[in-house]
Amino acid sequence: MIPPNGDSIGRADRPLAVVVDGVEVQGVYGQTLASVLLADDRSHWRTAPNGGRRGVFCGIGICFDCVATVNGVPDIRLCRRPARDGDTVITQTRVIEGER
């Protein structure tokens, strides 16, 4: 993945910024939210009930490993969701009932 400010070809991509767990992350229009996070060296953004880290697995929206809360809506598949300037992403942790 090429970070938006590191493209040696000099494309004229339109930058955007999303906020992930309170931290601003830069991307470009046309990227999915998953690709914005991957370009920012984030390999996971969800914790499974067993404590395992989850991020992109299938990359086509079938497995649901890459879900997060986007703009207040939980369980959004970041591999399928185009990044929009100003999006707010909150990572998710699954809690097994009775283990709170």
Helices and strands as residue ranges (DSSP letters): E 15-20, E 23-28, H 33-39, E 46-47, E 53-54, E 67-70, E 73-77, E 88-90, E 92-93
